[in-house]
């Protein structure tokens, strides 16, 4: 069988992870951060929440450097906790990836309306209170087809697109920050937001959003076999990408807080765009920022399609899912069927309207946090059970970090439970249950068709990896 091609360098993996983490949320949610916590309250929330994500990220970094195999969590959890937990973890995070890809196909046509007012024409139907229009659906479908085609063409093409999008996002972000630096509330007759609103309660309200805004750094382990970097650098630059994202969100929160009055923030649908308009005193600036937001949508879309298709490829390769998913394109060496499956489903997503997809995204977020918890457990189990495992990137005080990360991951899981401000609503629990039943049925069928095959293949893969790691040790001696 053909192998995936190593084609990702330093800039590629930073762009991949950063682009996944940025997405569209910074454009629409920044106003609510300031309303809930104030300028420095929001900044504090991102600094504290960012530290939590960095701790989770360092466990990924150590494991990704130790086991640079496509599938990421799929491999780590098998080595530490066995095949069944590996499937639970993989299927859970796959739901999260798919939900983001599907939602981006809905976010794109929603954003276009800011640039082209009232472009939605050709009423089709209403789903969950959302009117679906033909032109709106068409924009989402076209975007999905383009992103899917880019992914099939090869990692080099999709990585090139990712870098272009991220550079565009950075340029718009710098323009927003510079505009905020030069902005004077006194001369523009606006009242700047207070530094803190609601005390610790306000900060906690923003912190609830942080884990979901930072989902995406884990696409790096999914594409590990295609990363052309030394083992330690895979771990290092994964963490670097998270730190850059933390600084990004801090800068956006400060810029919006300084340039957008509270009254305007409360009525704004695209707070960051309105802040940009105020900063440069022109509608053109807000439109430019929305274009940056579109690039955020496309970069997140592209990154999660890469991560999701590589995970499907790994699950097909190990007989957890149907074998057709591990087919590679004869010319481009990409997992073409896995890409087509996710991309095809996302192309249909706009037909269901925005409200339905919000429910799927919320339920998918729960799946992602389940996967984070499984990875944290795997990290700690391997630290105790395999202290001599080759770790090209080794986290200091690893056992303590593992324990803290597990506690934090369980805390994130609790955010979704009944009684919490961000708890899933009943229909979202039904969606998650449906995904779980579907996965269980497919896994059960694959297990009955090929009893023990998944364990056999993954054990063989890990055995080969141990041989490769021992060779790496000889070539790169270091102190354990």
N, C-alpha and C positions, 0 to 999 in steps of 0.2 A: 504493500500500500504506500502511496506517496506520502511524504511528510510535509508539514507546514513549513513555510519559508521564513527564515530569520531576516526581518527587514525593518525592525523598529529600533531607532536610536534614542538618545537622551531626550531631545526635544519632542520626539514622537510620543514617548510614554507620558511625559509631563502634560503635553497637549491632550492626550487621550483621557487621562484622569481628571485634569482640571476642567476640560470641556464637559465631561460627564457631570461633575459636581456643580458647575455653574448653571447650566440650563436656562430656564426662564423665570425662576422664582425671584431672583434679585430685582426684576423689573416690576413685578406685580405686588410683592409682599413687603417691600421696604417701608412703605407708609405705615403698615400695621406694626412693624417693629418699633417705629418712633412713637406711634400712638400708645402702644402698650407699655413701653419702658423708658422713653426719652432717648436722647442721643447717646449718652454714656452708659445708660442702662442697657441699650441694645448692643453697644460695643462690648460691654462686660459679658453679656450673654454669649456672644460669639467667641470671646476669648476663653471663657469657661467651657462652653460646649465644644469649641475647637480642640481644647486640651483632651477632652474625652475621646473625640474622634482620632486624634493623634495616637492615643494609647491603643485604641483598637487597631489603628494602622500599623503600629510597630509589630504587633503580633502577626499581621499579614506579611509584613516586610521580612521577618525572620523565616516564616514558612515558605514564602515565594522564592526567596534566595536558596533555601534548602531543597525545594521541590519545584523546579521551574518546568512544570508540565501543564499543558493546556487543560483547563478545568478548574484550577485553583482550589477552592473549597472542596470540590469533589475528591481531590487526591488527599488533602490534609486530613479530612475527617475520616476517610477510609483507613489511613495509616494509624490514626489514634483511636478511633471509636468503632470501626467496622463498616461493612458494606451497607447495612440498613440505615445507619445514621448518615452515611455519605449520601444516600439517596434522598433522605429527608432534607438535609441541608441543601443539596443541589436543586431539588425540585422547588424548595421554598424560595431560594434566591432567583431561580429562573422565572418565577411568577413576578417577582419585583422587576426584573429586567424587562419582561414582556409588557408589564403594565406601563412602564415609562415610555417604551418605544411606541406603544399604542396611543398614549396620551399626547406625545409630541405631534402625532398625526392630527390631533384635535387642536393642540395649542397653535400650530402654524396658521390655519385659517382664521382663528380667533384674533391673532395679532394683526393679520393683514387689514382687518377692519379699522385699526387705528390709522393706517396709512391711506386706505381707500374707504372712506365712510360709506355705509349703506351698499356695499358691493354684494351682500348676500341676496341672491335672487333665485326664484324657482322653488317655492315652498314644496317640501316633500312630505314631512310628517313631524309629529311631536313625540318625543321620548322623555319621560320623567320630567315634563315641564319645559323641555328645551326644544325650540323649533329648529328643524334641520332643513337647510336649503341646498339646492343643487350646486351652486357656485362655491359655497362653503365646503361641501364634500369634495368637490373637484380639486380645490387647492390642497387639501389634506392628502388626497390620493396621489396627486402628482408629486408632492414632496416625498411621500413614502416610496414611490416607484424609483425616484432619482437616488435616494439614499441607499435603497436596496441594490440598485444597479452598481453604485460606487463600491459597495462592499463585495459584490461578486467579482468585480474587476481586479481585486487583489488588495492586500493590506497596504501596499505602497500607495495606491490610489486613494484609499479611504484615509490613510495617515496624512497624505498631502492635503486633502480636503479639511481634515481636522486641524492641522497647523494653520491653514489659511483662515479658518473660522475663529480660532483662538486669538490669532494676531488681531483680527478685526474687533473682537470683544475687548481686548486690552486697549486698543486705540480709543474706543468709545469710553471705556472706564477711566482712562487717563484724562480725557477731555472733561468728563463729569467732575473728577477730583480737582483738576486745575480750576474749573469754573467755580467750584465751591470755595476754593482758597481765595479767589478774587472777589467772591460775593460779599456784599455788605448789606445786612438786613435793614440797617438804619436808612440807607439811601434808597432802598426799594420799598420802603413802607410795609415790610412784612415782619411778623413777630416770630423769632426763632424758637424752635421747640425747646423745652427745658432739658437739663442734663439727665434728670431721673424722673420717672413717673411710676407710681405704684410701688416703689421700693423693691424689695426682694421678690415680691409677687409679680411685679412687672417683668423683672429679669427672667423669672421662671417661665412666664408666658412665652417669651421669645425663645428661650432654651428648648422648649418643647419642639420648635420647628427645626432646630439645628441638625439633629440626626438625619432628617429627611433631605435637607438641603445639601448635605455632604455625601449622600449615597452616590457612588460612582468610582471612588478610588480603587475599589475591588475589581474593576475591569482589567487592571494590569495583570494580576495573577491569571485571569482567564486566558490572556494572550501570551503567557510566559514563554511558550515555545517559539514565538515569533519575535522575541526581544533579543536584539543583537548587542547585549551588554554583558559585562562581567557579573558574576553572581552577587557580590556585595552591592554593586551599583543598582541592581534591580530593587533591592530593599531600600537603599538610600533615597533613590529618586521617587519611590512611592511615597515616602514620608515628605519629601520636598514638595510634591504636588499638593498634599493636604495642607501644608503650611502656607503655600501660595494662595490656596482657596480661602483659608482663614483670614489672611491679610486682605483679600479681595472683599469679602463680606464686611469686614470692619470698615474698610474705606468707603464702601457703598452706604453703609449705615450712617457714617459721619457726614458724608456729602449730602445725602437726602435730608438728614436732620437739620443741617445748617441752611439749606436752600428752600425747604418746603414747609410752610406754616402748618400748624396743627389743623386748622380749619380746612385748609386745602387738602391736606392728607386724608382727612376723614371722608371727603367727597371724591377722591381720586380713584380711578380704576387702574391706572398705570402710574403709580406714584413716582418711580424713578424717572420716567419720561417727563413728567410734569416738573420734577426737580431740575432736570437738565434744561428745560425751557426757561425756568426762572433764573438759573445760573448764568445763562448766556442771553437772556432776554429775547428769545426768538423761538418761534414754533419749529423752525428748521432743526434746532438742537434736539428737541424732543423726538422728532421724526428720526433723526440720526441715531438716537439712543435705541429707539424701537428696532431699527435695522440691526443694531448690535444685539438686541434681544433675540431677533430672528436667528442670528448666527449662534446664539446660545442654545436655542431650540435645536438647530441642526447639529451642533457639536455634541450635545447630549444624546440626541437621537442616534447619531453615528456611533458613539462610544458604546451605548447599551446594545445596539444591534451587533457590534463586534463581540462584546462580552457574552451576550445571550447565545449567539450562534456557536461560539467556541465551547460553551458549556453543553449545549445540545450535542455538538460533535463528540465531546468527551463521554457523554452519557450513552450515545449510540455506540461508540467504540468499545465500551465496557459492557454492552448488552443490557444496560438498565432500561434503554428505550430502543425502538426499532432501528435496525442496522442501516436503513437508507439515510439516516441523519449523519452518518460519518463519511459519506461520499465526498471526495474532493473534486473540484473542477479540474478537468484534464489539462487546461491551459493556465489557469490562474492560481491553482493550488489553494483555493478557498473552500470552506465547507458549504458548498453551494446549496444543498437541500436544506440544511439548517437555516441558512440565511433566507432562502425563499419561504420557508415556513413562518418564521417570525415576521419577515417583511410583508408577506402576503396577508397575514392576520392583521397587521398594523394598517395595511391599505384599506381593509374593510372597516376599521375602527370609526372613521368619521361618520359612517352611516348610522351609528348608534347615539350620536350627539355627545355633548360635553358632560352632562350630569352622570350618565352611566359610566363614563371613563373615569370620573373623579372617584366613584365608588371602587372601581377596579384598582386605581392607584393607591388608595388608602389601604385596601386589603393586601395589595402587593408589598406595601411598606412593612407590614407585619411579617411577611415572609422574609424580607431582607434582614430584619432584626433577629429572626430565628436563626438565620445563617450566621450572622455575626456572633451570636451566642455559641453556636456549635464550633466555630473557628476558635474562639477564646478557650473553650473547653479542650479542644484538640491541642492547642498551643501548650496549655498547662500539663495535660496528660503526657505529651511527648517530652516535656522538660523533666518530668519525674521518671518516666518509663525508659526513655532513651537519652540519658544525659550526654552520651558520646556521639549522638547523631551529628553528622556534618552540618555545621551552621555557618556558612560564609558570611552572613550578616547576623551577628549575635546581639540580642537585646540585653543590656546590663540589668542585673537584678530581675532576671526573667520570670522566676516563680512569683515574686511579689507583683510584677506587672501583670502576669496572667491572672492572679487572684483578683486584683483591682479591676481588670478588664471584664472578667466574668460578672462581678457585682454590677458594674456599670451597664453591661449588656442586659442583664436581668432587669435593671431599672428602666432601660429603654423599652423592653417588652411590656413592662407594667403600664407604660404610657398609653397602650392600645386597649387596655382592659376597662370594663365597665366602671364608672365612677370617676374616671380621669377626664380632664378637659378635651383630650384628643382621642377618646375612646372610639372604637369602631361602632357604627350604627348597625342595627340588625341585618339589613340587606348586605352590608359588607362582610359580616360574619358568614352569611349564606354563600356569598361568592367565594370566600376563602375555603369554606367547607367543600364546595363544588370542585375547586381546584385540587384539594387534598384527595377527594374521592377519585377524581380522574387520574391523578398520579399513582394512587395506590392500585387502581385497576391495571394501569399500564405496566407498573413494576411487577405486580403479581403475575400478569400474563408472560412478561419476559422471563421471570424466574421459573415459571412452570415449563416454558418452552426450552430453556437452556439452564437446567438446575446447576447452581454453583459456578456458572460461567463468569459472572461478574467478579466474584471473589478471585477466581483463578486468573483472570486477565489483569486485575488490579494488583494482585500479589506479584505476578510476573513483572508488571511495570515497575513496582517498587523495588523488586530484586535487581532489575537492570539499573535503576536509579542509584541504588547503593553502590553498585560496581563503578558507575560513572563518578559518584561522589568520592569514592576512595581514590580514583585516578586524579580527580581534581585536587585532593589533599596532597598527593605527591607533587603535583605541579605548583600548588599554591600553599605551602606549609604555613601554618599559623598556630598560635596557642589556643587550646580549647578552654 
